[in-house]
Amino acid sequence: MGPLERRHTESGNSEPLPIWMAALLLSGCRASGSGGECDIVWQCASGRAVYTNGSMETQLIEPFGIAVPVGETIVVSWLPGETEYTIAVDQPDSLAA
């Protein structure tokens, strides 16, 4: 089984990775700033893909074209019945829900 086929839940069990999340993980998203660019390593949590900007500057997240300030988090999800990703930029404390 490949690394994109299953994800671990909070209880330690594994479940199939949603198709939309597998596509996102394989899309080659990049974070860039004046210090260069790097691949984004998405964390899968509660049916969402999450990336926190741990750099020392605002990062531009491509291919979304979204600026994520230092210490803030981009959250990507795909709601049932929708035709595109839902994207939000949040402070890490607001993601506990």
N, C-alpha and C positions, 0 to 999 in steps of 0.2 A: 504494500500500500504506500502510495506517494505522500509527501509531506502536505499536500494540499487537499487530500481526500478526507481527512478527519481533523477535528479540533477538540481540545480538551475543555470540558465544562468546569465550573467551579467545584462540582462534586468529585472531580477526578475521572469521570466517565468520558468516553469520547463519542462524538456524534458526527455525522456527515457535514462537511463544510458546504455552505450554500454556494450554488453556481456563481452568483454575482460576486461573492467574496473571493472565490478562486480566480475569477477573471480580474478582479482588482489586484490581487496579490501577484498575478503574472503580468500585469500591465506595465511594469517598470516605472512606477511613480518616483519622482525625484524631488528632493528639497535643495533649493539653491539660495545662496546669499553671496555677499562680497568675498567670503572665504572659500568659495567653491561650491561644489554640489555633491550630493550623495544619494544613494538609493534609500528609499523609505522602507523601514522594517515595520510593517503593520502588526499590531497586537489585536487579536480577536477576542472581544469581550461582550457578552450578552447580546450576541447577534449583530455587533457593530465592529467595524474596523477602526482602530484608534492609533494615532501617532501624536506624541508630545514633542514639541520643539525644545530640545535640550541644549541647543547651541547658544551662543552669546549674542545673537542678532535675529531679527525677523527673517523668516525663511519663506520663499515662494514655493508653493507646492504645485508641481506640474504632473499631469496635464490639466489640473483644475484651475490654475491661475489664481490661487487663493493665498494671500499673505497670512502667515501664522506668527504672531508675536512670540517673543521669548517666554517660555514656560507655559504657553497655552497649547491646547490640544485640538487637532482636527478629528472629527468623528464622521465616519461615512457609514451609511446604512441604505438598505433598499427595502422600502415598505411594500407589502403585498398590494398588488393592483397598480403600482406606479411603473413608469417607463424609464426612470432614471434614478441615479443615486440621490440621496438626501445628504447634504453636507452641512456641518455646523462647526464653528470654532468656539471652544469653551475653555474655561479655566478648569484645571484638573479636579478641584473640589466639587464642581457641579456634576461630575460624571458618576457619582456614587449611587444615584437613583437607578 
